[in-house]
Each structure stands twice: as C-alpha cells, then as structure tokens.
Amino acid sequence: MLSLPTGETRLIGAGEGRGSILFFPAIGDSAINYVPTLEEMARRGFRSMAVDPPGYGMQEGEAPPTFDDLMGQWCEELCKTIDGPKILIGNSVGAAVATGGVRAPEVCGLALVGWPVFVEALPTPTQLMPRTAAELDRLLRNSWFKPPPLGPSALRLLLARMDNKVQRAHANSLDPVTWLECLFDYEGPLLFVAGKNDGLVPLEAMYESSAEIPRSEIVVIDECGHYPHREQVGRFCDTIVQFAESSLPSA
C-alpha cells in the first residue's frame, strides 16, 4: 500500500533493474491480473509495478475520483514517489490515467494499449460497463480473442460487479479533450499497442493514431484482444521490453 496525499493506492511489484515499468489497468480490471506480466518482466531484468487507482481492482468498493483527478494530481504524485527513470503503460481507459503521469520527472516513455487518439473510436462506458447478460456476453466476445470460460455463477458475479452506479459515474467522467490535450503536450517516446483481434477498438484506428503522431510507433499482437497482458503475456512483454530498452537512458 502506497500513501499519497490523495489517498492510499495499492501497488504490486516485482523485479529489479534499470528503470521502472508502471502498468495502469482498465476499468473492471485489476493490478492482480498483471502478476504474470510482472513476473515475466522481472525474469527479463526489469523492475515493474501494476497499480490499482482508488476504486479499482483491490480497492474496489471505494468511490473512485473523477478522471480529471486521476490524470491530474493523483498520477503525478504516484510517479513522483517512484525513483529513477520510468515507462508508463496504460491499458484501455487506463491509458488516459497513465498519460497524466507524463508531467512527473524522469518519465521516459508512454505506451497506450488498446486506446486510440480518435474520440469516435474510443470504447464507450456502455461497452465497458455492461448492465445486462447480453451486454456482458458482447463485451467478452469483443474484448478477447478467446473469451475465458465462465460458468453461470461467475457471469452473474461479474455482471453484478460491473453494473455499478459509482463505477459508471466514474467512467462517464472521462473528458477525452482533457486527455488529448495532455497527450499532445507530451513530446517523449510514444508507443501504441493493438490486439489484432480487438473488437472494441478498430485496428485501423490504432494505425491511424500512430500516423497522427509521427514520432510514435505501433505494434500489433496477433491472436489477441483488448487485454494483451492477459492473453499474450510473452508477446506483450517482448513489446514492452523493446520499447523500454529504446526509451530508457543507458546504464
């Protein structure tokens, strides 16, 4: 648990090495689901951490602040507590949160996973926060290359967790214009990561996002949906390691 002026934040970490890799999950996901990625990054010689913002994952049940608050003071404070050069990796709407950290010292790179720069191509709160079994089924089919096998009880629990007024209000608080202003102020290394089989974000929108920012790069991961850290740990880590090695200062 990390104590920040904006409140307590849970971090899971693994490994030692030059620089730090910091992962931000999507709404409905959790830092705990990054453990295989953290362990693989540690084997490759990197210090890495996954964070649950207030109200996310292991801190579910708390009322999350607005996205303006997360992208502003909270993320910058978080990044300032982590010594040395760092790379920020955000998945889905977690990419917007991660972008807020680029104002902190020694941020050497930013990766947006499944998150384009075109507002019309962004997943909507309705897509990400299903209310009905049919909407949940659609979310699972669109966001995974191979959806995890879930029985009826697990599906009911997942739907009850996601059909949450507090979380829905948080999702609706995202102002894409504020996020884009922050992103376009950032001039450092930038990577887009796309799952080739992501049904929430069109692959074309990810290619066009990279073209919109000429200094950026894009990597497309085969047999992968919206969550590369859960479906393609090895290939995802290959991508992040390559980006980190090219972005972090030499030892």
Secondary structure, 3 states (H helix, E strand, C coil): CEEECCEEEEEEEECCCCCEEEEECCCCCCHHHHHHHHHHHHHCCCEEEEEECCCCHHHCCCCCCCHHHHHHHHHHHHHHHCCCCEEEEEECCHHHHHHHHHHCCCEEEEEEECCCCCHHHCCCHHHHCCCCHHHHHHHHHHHCCCCCCCCHHHHHHHHHHHCCHHHHHHHHCCCHHHHHHHHHHCCCCEEEEEECCCCCCCHHHHHHHHHHCCCCEEEEECCCCCCHHHHCHHHHHHHHHHHHHHHCCCC
